[in-house]
């Protein structure tokens, strides 16, 4: 059984509490674990301190993403694959969890196709076409590298930076990266850790959705949750048994999600 966990910027701190680390340590002794992290708010803060103003665009489908120009991809790579990735590794190592920090660049772990054009909505809802910058669409995952680490009992910690066809670094979405990694490894469970209870519809938490129900309700989700829903559907289509969109600020967040005690389960 393989477990893939995605932690976003707002949930990294809750993942690194004593209780969560105890939970992760127990699970890492029971099964292979891969962690994929985000860090968008940290990237934005450091970029703006460096004088590089960050821009965000929203697609017609409701995806909100960072516009990644030549300066931003350098900062994105530095912060994601350096600062955030190594901080997580350092803390896991302090708990004797044998973590190895890598990005999608390492060993060409994640290959992506550079998006040449983006369709974005302006503030009036009108569509416009803009240059794609250094944003990537995931093409493949090199699971040999991950399997080598997992077989040696390491916990890979993966930063969402991919390598393009011209060996350029590309910004990829962390939820989608986790989905593709989980699909490549045929993981039984993908946990998308978040800062809310799970998927909220009509003002209430939904405990379980089939893939068809998730598709039908995507338009009713906010920008952050839309991405998670698409990532869940991608993972399921690639053979992952179930995806749990679960809160990070609960006791034993990983075990409780796996046991379907918290969050929203998306599965057949």
N, C-alpha and C positions, 0 to 999 in steps of 0.2 A: 504493500500500500504506500503510495506517494502522496504527500500533502504539500500543496503550494499555497503560500500565504502572501497576499498583497497588502502592504500598509502604506497609507497615504500620509501626506505631510501632517495632517491634523491628528493622526492616530499613532504616529511614531512614538510620541511621548508616553501614551497610554500603553503601548506595547512594551515599553522599557521599564515599567513599574516592577517592583519585587514580585508581586503576585503573578503578573503576566510572564515574567522571566521564569519563574518556577514552573508555570504551566508549559511554556515552550521547552524548557529543559526536559521535563517528563516526556513530552511527545517526541522530542528528538532522539530519545533512547528507545522509543517504540517503533519508529518508522522514519523513512527518509523525508526530510523537510527542505523545501526551497522557499526562500523569502525574496519577494520582489518589492522594492520600495519606490515611493514617489519623493516629492520634496519641492513642489512648485512654489510654495509661498517662500521658502528659504531662497530659492533661485531668484525670485522677484526682489526680495529684500536686498540681497547682495548685489544684483545687477544695478539696482537704483542707487545703492551706495557708490558704485563704480561709475555712475553717471550715464548708464545705458537704460533709458526709459523702456519699460515693457509694454507691449501692446497685445491685446487679446481679441480673437475673432470668434464669431458664432456662425456655425454652418446652418443651412436651411433645416437640417434635421434636429438642430438644437444642441449640437456639440459645441462646447466652449473650449478653445485651445489657445496656446501661446503662439504669437507670430514670432518665428525663430529666424532672425536674420544672421548675418555672418558674425557679428559681435556676440549676439545672444547665445549661439550654439557653443562658443568657446566658454562662456560663463556657465551655461547649462551643464556642459561636460565636466567642468572643473568642480562644480558644487555637487552634482549628482554622483559622479564616479569617485570624487575625492572626499569632500567634507562629510556629506551625509552617509555615504556608503561606509567609510572607514570608522565613523562614529558608532554606527550600528555594530559593525564587526568588533570594535574595541569592547563595547559593553557586553556582547555575547561571549567573547573570550573571557571576560572577567567572571562569567558564570560557568566556565569550563565547557561552553558550547563551542565546538570546533568550527567556527565560521570562516569562510573564505569570501572576500569581497571581490566581485567582478562586475563588469558592465557588458552590454551587448557587443562592445567592440572587441573584447578579449576572446581570442580564438575564433573570431567572427561568429560569436554565439548567436546573435540576432542579426539577420540580414534584412534590410528594408529597401524599398524603392522610394526615391526622393519624389515628393509631390511637386510637380512643376507648376501647377495652378491650384488655387483654393477658391471655392465659392463661399462667400461670406455675406451675411446680412448686415446692412447698416442700421443706424439707430431708428430709421423709419421702416425697417422691415424689407427694404429693397435689396435685391441680390446684386453682388458685384464680384468680378473676377480679379484676384490679386495673385502676385507671384507666390509660389509655394515656399520659398525660403529653404530652410534646412529642417523641414518636417518630413517624417518618413511613414510609409505604409508597410507594415511587417510582411515579409515574404516567407521567411523560414527561420527555424530555430535549430542550432547545432546541438542536438541532445547528447551526442557522444561525450562532449566536455562535461555536461551536467551529470551524466551517468557515471563518468569516471570519478568525479568528486563524491557523488552519493555512495558509490560502492566502497570508497575509502572512509565513509562515515563523516564526511564534512557536510556542513550546512551552507550551501551557496547563498550569498546575499547579492542580488542582481540589481544594478542600476539601469534604468530604462534609457540607455543611449545605444543606438543601433549603428551598424556600418552599412554604408550605401554602396552602389555599384562602382563608384569612383573612389572607394575607400574613404569617403567623407563621413564624419560623425553626423548622426541625425537624431533629432528629438522624436521620441515615440511615446505614446500614452502608456502609463504604468499599468493601468487595468488591462489594456489590450495585450501588453507584453506578458503579464501574468497569465492571461488566458491562453496565449500561444505556447508559453512554456508548459503550462498544465496539459494542454492538448498534445504537445510533442512527447511528453513523458507519460501520457495516458494516466494522469493522476486520478485517483478516486475522488478527491475533494479539492476544490479551490475555494479558499476563504478570501473574500474581499472585505477587509476590515474598514469600517467607516466610523464617523463621529455621530451618527444617528442610530436609531433602533434597528433600522432595516429599510425595506421599501414601504413607503407610506402611500396609501391610496384612499381617497375619500376621507381623509383625516385620521385614518387608523393604520396600524401596523398590519401588513399582510404576512402571514406566517409561511405560506407555501404557494408557489406558482408553477404551473407547467410552462414549458417553453412557449407554447401558443398563447397562453395567458400573458406571459411577459411581453411578447411581441405586440399583443393587442393594447397593452397599457403603456407602451413606451412614450407615446405622445403626452401622457399625463404626468410624467416625471420631470423633475428639475434637471438643469444641465449636468450637475455632478452625477446624479443617479442614472441619467440616460446612458452615460458612458459605461457605468457598471453593468447595466442591463444588457447592452450590446456585448460587452466582454463576456458576460455569463453565457449568452446565447452562442457566441463563438466557441467558448470552451466546451459546451455541451455538444456542439456539432462536430467537434474534434475528438470526442470519445470520453470526456470527463464525466464521471458518474453524477456528481451534483456540485452545485455552486451555492455558497452561503454568503449573503450580504449581511454582515454582522457588526454589532457595536464593539468598539475597542475598550470602552470604559466600563467593563463589567468584570466580576471575578472570573478567573480562568477563561479569558476571552476565546482562546483557540479551541480548547476542549468543549466549551459550552456551544460553540458554533458547530463543531463536528457532530456533537450529540443532538443537534437541532433544538437546543434549549433556548437559543437566542437567535435574533435576526430573521431573515427571509431565506427560505430554501427554494432554489430553482432547480427542478429535476422532473423527469418524466413520472 
